[in-house]
Amino acid sequence: MIELPNSPESTNLLIGVTGSVAAIKIPILLEKLMNLPLNIVIVGTNHSFHFFDLQEIKEKYKTVKIFTDDQEWSSWKQMSDPVLHIELRKWADIMLISPLDANTLAKISSGICDNLLTCIARAWDLQKPLLFCPSMNTFMWEHPVTSEAIRKLETWGYTLIPVVSKKLACGDIGPGAMAEVDTIIAQIKSLV
Ligand SMILES: Cc1cc2nc3c(=O)[nH]c(=O)nc-3n(C[C@H](O)[C@H](O)[C@H](O)COP(=O)(O)O)c2cc1C
């Protein structure tokens, strides 16, 4: 049995989080999203959980559900059981991938689906909005593989929330940092 938040008259927002240092902003992003009429589910990659405290989020926001790769497998025992990534794909009205790191960007753009987040993206309904917020070091950002991948996502109708230029966590200065949280919130607000 997979229980998902289902307050009536709220939009179902699925937040994908990947292993970029910008995942430290998840608590502030959530705090601001809680003011909107949203049912929220978070799906994080294993690396994403290095950057924010899963337990703290669970305790602070009882209505927010967080799923990890482990649950994809522990929730399925036999043929009649629901498959978590398909249930989440059906449940979500909007998917926001924030931050989207270079690795998962490359995987999604080429159809690789080797964890819960990329399986949801692989099965995504192109009629529903998918917004993505890249976040990476300037060297990664400027490599041609990045713009190729982003272009591909945009041709599928996904919405790029552009990176900003600033001093990055590694000390370098340049483009590649995730959009400001308020920019992301404004995009979500326009959809709910
Ligand atoms: C401290 C640290 C910070 C990182 N920050 C970023 C980042 O901002 N952007 C990025 O693309 N990769 C970053 N990485 C590399 C990713 O974590 C790595 O590619 C990882 O395999 C991503 O896995 P995932 O896409 O499954 O989350 C960072 C790695 C470390 C150790």
Ligand as a Chemical Component Dictionary entry (heavy atoms), coordinates in Angstrom:
data_LIG
# 
_chem_comp.id                   LIG 
_chem_comp.type                 NON-POLYMER 
_chem_comp.pdbx_formal_charge   0 
_chem_comp.three_letter_code    LIG 
# 
loop_
_chem_comp_atom.comp_id 
_chem_comp_atom.atom_id 
_chem_comp_atom.alt_atom_id 
_chem_comp_atom.type_symbol 
_chem_comp_atom.charge 
_chem_comp_atom.model_Cartn_x 
_chem_comp_atom.model_Cartn_y 
_chem_comp_atom.model_Cartn_z 
_chem_comp_atom.pdbx_ordinal 
LIG C1  C1  C 0 30.283 18.007 -2.237  1  
LIG C2  C2  C 0 29.778 17.681 -3.621  2  
LIG C3  C3  C 0 29.022 18.618 -4.282  3  
LIG C4  C4  C 0 28.542 18.346 -5.578  4  
LIG N1  N1  N 0 27.808 19.291 -6.213  5  
LIG C5  C5  C 0 27.396 19.056 -7.474  6  
LIG C6  C6  C 0 26.646 20.045 -8.178  7  
LIG O1  O1  O 0 26.346 21.128 -7.669  8  
LIG N2  N2  N 0 26.249 19.755 -9.430  9  
LIG C7  C7  C 0 26.549 18.577 -10.048 10 
LIG O2  O2  O 0 26.166 18.399 -11.199 11 
LIG N3  N3  N 0 27.233 17.602 -9.393  12 
LIG C8  C8  C 0 27.661 17.804 -8.128  13 
LIG N4  N4  N 0 28.339 16.830 -7.457  14 
LIG C9  C9  C 0 28.545 15.536 -8.104  15 
LIG C10 C10 C 0 27.302 14.642 -7.970  16 
LIG O3  O3  O 0 26.946 14.482 -6.611  17 
LIG C11 C11 C 0 27.616 13.269 -8.625  18 
LIG O4  O4  O 0 27.703 13.432 -10.024 19 
LIG C12 C12 C 0 26.602 12.200 -8.258  20 
LIG O5  O5  O 0 26.937 11.006 -8.915  21 
LIG C13 C13 C 0 25.196 12.624 -8.649  22 
LIG O6  O6  O 0 24.315 11.545 -8.432  23 
LIG P1  P1  P 0 22.747 11.725 -8.622  24 
LIG O7  O7  O 0 22.554 12.438 -9.953  25 
LIG O8  O8  O 0 22.231 10.332 -8.661  26 
LIG O9  O9  O 0 22.223 12.505 -7.474  27 
LIG C14 C14 C 0 28.826 17.091 -6.187  28 
LIG C15 C15 C 0 29.582 16.152 -5.490  29 
LIG C16 C16 C 0 30.062 16.445 -4.234  30 
LIG C17 C17 C 0 30.911 15.410 -3.527  31 
# 
loop_
_chem_comp_bond.comp_id 
_chem_comp_bond.atom_id_1 
_chem_comp_bond.atom_id_2 
_chem_comp_bond.value_order 
_chem_comp_bond.pdbx_ordinal 
LIG C1  C2  SING 1  
LIG C2  C3  SING 2  
LIG C2  C16 DOUB 3  
LIG C3  C4  DOUB 4  
LIG C4  N1  SING 5  
LIG C4  C14 SING 6  
LIG N1  C5  DOUB 7  
LIG C5  C6  SING 8  
LIG C5  C8  SING 9  
LIG C6  O1  DOUB 10 
LIG C6  N2  SING 11 
LIG N2  C7  SING 12 
LIG C7  O2  DOUB 13 
LIG C7  N3  SING 14 
LIG N3  C8  DOUB 15 
LIG C8  N4  SING 16 
LIG N4  C9  SING 17 
LIG N4  C14 SING 18 
LIG C9  C10 SING 19 
LIG C10 O3  SING 20 
LIG C10 C11 SING 21 
LIG C11 O4  SING 22 
LIG C11 C12 SING 23 
LIG C12 O5  SING 24 
LIG C12 C13 SING 25 
LIG C13 O6  SING 26 
LIG O6  P1  SING 27 
LIG P1  O7  DOUB 28 
LIG P1  O8  SING 29 
LIG P1  O9  SING 30 
LIG C14 C15 DOUB 31 
LIG C15 C16 SING 32 
LIG C16 C17 SING 33 
# 
